[in-house]
Amino acid sequence: QVQLVESGGGSVQPGGSLTLSCACACSGITFREWGVEWYRQAPGKKRESVARLGALGTIKYLDSVKGRFTISRDNTKDMVYLQMNDLKPEDTAVYYCNIGASFWGQGTQVTVSS
């Protein structure tokens, strides 16, 4: 059974920073063998992929977050991170952690507002 728990969301002003964390209780799978991904969903919008980090290290970002967000993982702790800098109001959304396109966390709210 795989359980993902996100943390680190909150409210910040434009230009601020947040770091999201995702802890995996990865019973039954080997964390390092799976790609990890952060998604977000804003009110009234479809869920979109923000950043993806493959098992072999390939990285892909949503164009609008390139240069501002950084995805990383710690395979020794089964953790995924999303460092978010220079946050903008349009980054406001619920952020979700995903592993292997199969497992989801419950989400953490990020609100960027002055």
N, C-alpha and C positions, 0 to 999 in steps of 0.2 A: 504494500500500500504506500502510495506516495502522497505526501502532504506538503504544501507550500504555504509559507506564511510571510507576507510582505510587512515591512515596517519602514518608518522614516518619512512618511508623508506629513503634510502640514500646510500652513498658510505662510506665504512669503510675499514680499513686495517685488515688483518688477526689478530685474537685475540681481535678485538674490540667488542663493544656491540651496540645494537639498541633495542628500544622498539617500537613495532608497536601498533597502536590503531585502533579500529574499532567502529565507532559510528553508532548506529542503530536508524533510524527514523521508529519506529515500530508501525506504525498505523495499527490497526486491529489484532495485535497479542500481547500476553503477553510475553515479552522478557524472563522472568525468567523461563518460561515453556518449552523453547526450548534449545536443545543442540547447542553449538557453536563450530566452527572449523576453523582452519587456514590451507590453502592449499598453495602450491607453484608450479610454473611451470617455469622450466629453458628452454632456447632455445633448440628446437629440442627434448624435453622430454615431457612425459605425466605429467599432473597435479597430484600431490600427496598430501595426507593428512599429515600434519606436526604435528598437535596437535588438540586434541578434548577434550572438556569439556562438559559433559552431564548436563542436567538440575538438576540432583540429585548429581552432584559433581564428577562423575567418570571421570577419565582423562586417555588419551592414547596418547603416543608420537611415532613418527617415530623413529626407533631404532637409526638412525644416529644423532638425536638431543637430545636424552635422556641425562640428566645431564647438558645440555647447554641452552635449551629453557624452558620457563615456560609460560603456558597459564593461564589466569585468567579472571575474569569477575566482573563487578560491576552492579548488578541488579537494583541499585537505579538510575543509570545513563544510563542504556541500552548500556553499553560499554564492549568491549572485548579487551584484551591485549595479546601481545606476547613479552615477554622479551627474548632477544636473546643475549647470552654471548659467548665468545670464538668463534667468527664467523670464518668460513673457506671459502676459495674460492668456494667450492662446495655448499655453501649455497646461492650463487648468483642465484636469480630468481625473478619473480614477485610473490608477496605474496597476497593471497586473503582471505577475511573473508567470512564465510558461516554460515548461521543460518538454522537449521532444515533441512539441505540437500536440501533446496529449494531456498534460497535467496543468491545472491552473490554481493560482492562489485566490484569496478572497478579495484582493484589491486594497489599495491604500489611496486616500484622497490627496491630491495636490491642488492647492488653490493659489493662484498668483494674482494679486490684486493690490492696488494702492489704497 
